[in-house]
Amino acid sequence: MTTVEHKVETFDSLNPATDEIVGTYPVHTEQDVADAVARARNASAWWQSLGFAGRAERLQRWKGIITRRGPQLAEVIHQETGKPHADAMLEVILAVDHTAWVAKNARKVLGPKRRASGLLMANQAATVEYQPLGVIGVIGPWNYPTFTPMGSIVYALAAGNSVVFKPSEYTPGVGKWLVDSFAEAVPEHPVFQLITGFGATGAALCRAGVDKIAFTGSAPTGRKIMAACAETLTPVLIEAGGKDALLVDEDADVDAAADAAVWGGMSNAGQTCVGVERVYVHEKVYDAFVAATVEKARDVRAGGDADAKIGPITMPAQLDIIRKHITDAIARGGKALIGGVDAVGDRFVQPTILVDVPEDSVAVRDETFGPTLTIAKVKDMDEALVKANDSRYGLGATVFAKRRGMELARRLRSGMTAVNSVISFAGIPSLPFGGVGDSGFGRIHGEDGLKEFTRAKAIARQRFRAPINLTTFARTEKTDATVAKLITLLHGKRK
Ligand code: NAD
């Protein structure tokens, strides 16, 4: 008897600071993905049967494991993305906090609730509850390989779904760590599974009959995901890129705003979906703000050593995009106050601050995803708003202002805005997170994030027979006349 050996194709995960191989993973095929989804389908029935309390207990258990072994997970993140260990720890801590929040709040947000039944249906008891969809496919990016996908994973799990997770091909080891540690907390069934590979594996997940795809990544990939999901009418949540603006008003704390611009723009080497990329500053404080920002940015150095504040550009192809944005900005009259074209190396990009860049240039319009900022002077905050909102993206935003902070925040076309701090909304588990326009749609985090992975189930239970029954062929003309009178009394007033 001969056996045909099935050769498993694999790929390597590399450390972007050194190109050292840190792990080898299978390229999962369409069949592998289908098998994982079938297993997830069985597991989801068991997971749902545990109820909110049973799931919460297990999510708390998992949270404990992640917390106790946080440094180990941070090391995997550090190796696969190159980001400093301390920054990796920060995303682990935030993910733990979100896990704690869903474990505590899922029942309150999704459990059965009484609703008023209204005068016409006063004999009915009305309730709504949010039931799990079944199996959720999560497709993740590499830039925050724990915090970002966990914003979908733990919310989907807490709502009662099983999850099949396809991490980025740059960070499969982080995905494996998360799935393996979950299996320690929940050994009974494969409630949370890993599939690894490139775009084709992700596309197979879109077509595998899951009940929803939660995608985080770039807008162009988001379009492909939607197209693939359309074939099976699979709903999608899209968390895509951004070109976030920071506004500095005349009464702002300029030093704090400069600090926020530098951290918001440069931390994680600028590879943050809600990173600050554009700054609009009131003319009265422009000079002071630019001076403070440049001074603070001088302290930030990209490198592979432990003292470097930022690491490498994780995805080598991004280096060309960053270089193109800076080159184009300078060619069109922009000035680099720090950094510039030479700041873009083979792996690392040093902080770059650009001024006088035309608003229609790529450095202002497209996602740069590097440690760069464009700063523009505006005559007032209305001009700042018009310019900030003139973007096809609309993910996060930041405002530094005393008097008009909340007003400006409301008028910014973005899913989230931080006032007098930066990116703070992402660390508040009760706040929804998601974009507008090319930044995507749907929400992770908070109550909205839990509901995103459920379907609303409405139940009307008759408590007693009503004197007026509308839903019968036995309805009389007298009944219709009574209802007409009643409705006129209720809603027909001229005021
Ligand atoms: P990407 O779009 O290249 O890849 C994201 C994921 O999609 C990866 O797992 C990839 O393998 C998969 N994929 C690629 N082609 C696919 C296809 N045809 N079908 C299915 N899956 C496919 O994004 P990236 O480079 O990993 O991440 C960076 C981008 O993510 C940036 O634009 C950033 O702003 C964005 N991002 C957004 C958020 C948010 O919450 N809105 C958070 C983090 C990152």
Boltz pocket constraint, residues with backbone or C-beta under 6 A from the ligand:
constraints:
  - pocket:
      binder: B
      contacts: [[A, 139], [A, 140], [A, 141], [A, 142], [A, 143], [A, 144], [A, 148], [A, 166], [A, 167], [A, 168], [A, 169], [A, 197], [A, 198], [A, 199], [A, 200], [A, 201], [A, 202], [A, 203], [A, 204], [A, 206], [A, 216], [A, 217], [A, 218], [A, 219], [A, 221], [A, 222], [A, 224], [A, 225], [A, 228], [A, 238], [A, 239], [A, 240], [A, 241], [A, 242], [A, 272], [A, 273], [A, 274], [A, 315], [A, 367], [A, 395], [A, 434], [A, 435], [A, 439], [A, 440]]
      max_distance: 6.0
